[in-house]
Amino acid sequence: MSSDDDSSSALSWIGWAVRTLCWTFSILSSVAAGVFVATHFYAVRGGQQQVAVAVLGLFMAFVPYTIARGVSELGS
C-alpha cells in the first residue's frame, strides 16, 4: 500500500465525516425549526408577526440544508 492510498483513504473518511456532520446538523436544525414555529406561532400577536415566525422557521431549516447539500455535491 502506497502513501497515496493512505492519504486518499484518510481524505475519503474525512469527507464522509464532514458530510455526515452537515446532514446531522441539518436534520437537527429542521427539528429545532419545527419546535420554534410550533411554540411561537400562536404566542405572537398579529398576522405580520406570525409570518415573521414562519419565515424564521423556514430560514432555520433551509440554510443548514443548503450547506449540507452543497457539501454533498462537492464530495461527489
Secondary structure, 3 states (H helix, E strand, C coil): CCHHHHHHHHHHHHHHHHHHHHHHHHHHHHHHHHHHHHHHCCCCCCHHHHHHHHHHHHHHHHHHHHHHHHHHHHHC
